[in-house]
Amino acid sequence: KAQKELYFNNPMWPGEAHSLKVEKILFKEKSEYQEVLVFESSIYGKVLVLDGIVQLTEKDECVYQEMITHLPLCSIESPKNVLVVGGGDGGVLREISRHSSVVLIDICEIDKMVIDVSKKFFPELAIGFEDPRVRLHVGDAVEFLRHAPEGKYDAIIVDSSDPVGPAQELVEKPFFETLARALRPGGVLCNMAESMWLHTHLIQDMISICRETFKGSVQYAWASVPTYPSGVIGFLLCSTEGPPVDFMHPINPIEKLEGALQHRRELRFYNSEMHKAAFCLPSFVKREVKAL
Ligand SMILES: NCCCN[C@H]1CC[C@H](N)CC1
């Protein structure tokens, strides 16, 4: 039978599109915030799509979930209180649970349908919700951070979709200011930071805001994700004023964490060498993204 294909083009990456062969559409509904689609692809396993943008595939989700989690958590001694903004698929929670020093994992996801769909179709990711340290808050993270106690968290991970639609506010300065306030001195933030091939202006804007808002260090890292536009995704690592954080040399290496490598599922992408390599930047990025 004729294989259906889905094309992923978007104003966020004009002039190009990525397509995936579809075996079967498994779910498609509109939530209060966005269209939620799940389909079985021919070569990447199941795929989660929000408003026409690929969020994750079973085959390569490990890159993003492992890097966005361990880049910050392996950069500080025994993280205890962690906050996840977004991340409703549960993948980041699965990765945080490898760190036995963590005692509290707050997660604030705006769209309950993403959580329910992940539990139904992506148990390998939704397993993260089963960790007893997890406290789920369904709602707007802008509101949540406004009421968060000052200096509460050692680490905050902003696992957001693109800044079009629900995640728009998550790249604006007021939000970064609430993130900085909720972190302890020497606390760390890791943000999803788009593509060096497509979004150097957006990255520059985020870095400028973070340099003003976070008085510690601000570093850009990246990794290869085949099913994201241009095949890469970036991460912005920030630390607040206080004990200095050297993101490029993990002082809390995952290889030394008791049980972290086998916990529930072995790591498929992250390790301490990939951690260090992630901060090596191409010359054009060094030129185009000042203050790196
Ligand atoms: N929690 C799954 C990943 C969400 N972040 C992605 C970053 C890149 C975007 N183009 C799509 C969402």
The ligand as a Gaussian input file, in Angstrom:
#p B3LYP/6-31G(d) Opt

LIG

0 1
 N       10.698000      17.013000      25.585000
 C       11.002000      16.641000      24.249000
 C       11.815000      17.659000      23.513000
 C       11.197000      19.018000      23.494000
 N       12.131000      19.987000      22.962000
 C       12.256000      20.044000      21.524000
 C       13.388000      20.985000      21.136000
 C       13.476000      21.236000      19.649000
 C       12.162000      21.687000      19.082000
 N       12.236000      21.954000      17.662000
 C       11.059000      20.705000      19.406000
 C       10.953000      20.444000      20.895000

